[in-house]
Amino acid sequence: MKEKNKSSYSCLLVVAVLFRAAETVPAYVNLFYFNITSNSTVTEQCECGEFGVNSLLGTASGLVGIPKSANLQACDSHTEFTVTEAPWIALIERGNCRFSEKIHLAAKKGAEAVVIYNAPESGSYPIRMAHS
């Protein structure tokens, strides 16, 4: 049973290619994954986020790890993720605690990068995180 769960999570691979513009700080994301329903590899690209103020800018790639909990917000210090083998990227829902808490937790667990997304019911506008 464990092996089956592991293989279903390892099908998703994200490569985030990130650039910095003069006035804004957009994040360009390339997503590659294998769709087991259609038995094909899917590629998607979007300019669908922003870097936090003072965030490190660069490129990150790896499997996607989501929180193993009833909610996907990763606000509990005991949160574990579905992927922990490097390199991996934490995918965390926005809400219930500060962005910095989510990032520190994921980094402590070994994530190479963190993507924080809006839940569908919270709207789709990005909020830039300010941190030192």
Secondary structure by P-SEA (a helix, b strand, c coil): caaaaaaaaacbbbbbbbbbccccbbbbbbbbbbcccccbbbbbbcccccccccccccccccbbbccccccccccccccccccccccbbbbbbbccccaaaaaaaaaaacccbbbbbbccccccbbbbbbcc
